[in-house]
Amino acid sequence: MTTEQATDVHWTQRWRLGKNKYDHVELAGAFGDLGTLIPFVVGYIAVMKIDPLGILFMFGASLIVVGLYYKTPIPVQPMKAIGGAAIASGGAISPGMICGAGLFTGIFWFLAGSSKIVNLVTRLAAKPIIRGIVLGLGLLFITEGVRMMRATWWLAIIGLFVTYFFLTYPKFPAMFALLIVGAAAAFVLDPTLAQELSGIRPDFRMPEFTLARTTWKEFIQGALILAIPQIPLTIGNAVIAIRAENNELFPDRPVTDRMMAVSQGLMNMASAPFGGIPMCHGAGGMAGHVRFGARTGGSLVMLGAIMLALALFFSNSIGVLFQAFPKAMLGVILFFAGTELAITVRDIGSKKEDVYVMLVVAGLAMWNMGVAFLAGIILYQLLQRSWVRL
């Protein structure tokens, strides 16, 4: 019986698979994906003026459910193509279009996973193609991390030193040390921060049903302009790569492409109507969680609980908290997540054709995940049939 078949048989019994841990190491690993989470959330809040309550609440709820169900640190992340296009639009993209994009994304991936259509696409993904996507994503994280570290280079050097030291002598989780250094540096870089933080007070609010404010026109625009261009990236990073990474790291708790597709569908169908942003799973996020100590879904549950608390009681001031954390320290986190992800391709072997396909896919994946996936399939098939020789 294949992993796919075995996992499908136990679909409804997943809750019994393994146990989550809730200790300080898992808590440290929970923050391993901040390098991708915070910049996008800040962008949605500061640039698009989207209420942080819905964003954080739905992220928190999704993290808790995913952690309890999968029992591995499968991340919940903002969809990058949608988020990047929306934030960079200069106001041309409305919150209603974000809602429409999230709802379309949810319906699309739920149908693709539940109908097994996703298997038809991912079946073409040979090992060199998967490894190429993973390598490209890892290199993209590394280069983006370096770019962010350049914002305050001296702080980045301190962060790198601290991380390597505590990863070598792990008596104290490296992520906690990074958070402490980052928080201290925030006060040094911005002397007015203490005064701003002193004004923060709990203010309880519940999420609102925002779907009623979304028009059909915004739904269609969100689907065409934002959601459809995201699909190739999601196939490569949030379905194929995350399945491969999870099953390599946690073979006792396997997942399938269908499970990843359905999971993303359900998350977005539940999130979009209440002010959430389009979300996905991602191999880079798992690499970050694992690099800093996460080994079970307990890390996600704890992070989800923190985000729910922030959403319900501090949503009016969360922008100050997120923007205060130094960009250079987020770059350090992203850098280590990228190295953890990229190093997983070491099992590609020495066959020239496989290495070549992996490198071609990796290079293209740093530009466009969908193009990389398609090019990898074509090149691999041409080489397998000896229609092209190296």
Secondary structure, 3 states (H helix, E strand, C coil): CCHHHHHHHCHHHHHHCCCCCCCHHHHHHHCCCHHHHHHHHHHHHHCCCCCHHHHHHHHHHHHHHHHHHHCCCCCCEECHHHHHHHHCCCCCCCHHHHHHHHHHHHHHHHHHHHCCHHHHHHCCCCHHHHHHHHHHHHHHHHHHHHHHHHHHHHHHHHHHHHHHHHHHCCCCCHHHHHHHHHHHHHHHHCCCHHHHHHCCCCCCCCCCCCHHHCCHHHHHHHHHHHHHHHHHHHHHHHHHHHHHHHHHHCCCCCCCHHHHHHHHHHHHHHHHHHCCCCEECCHHHHHHHHHCCCCCCHHHHHHHHHHHHHHHHHCCCHHHHHHHCCHHHHHHHHHHHHHHHHHHHHHHCCCHHHHHHHHHHHHHHCCCHHHHHHHHHHHHHHHHCCCCCC
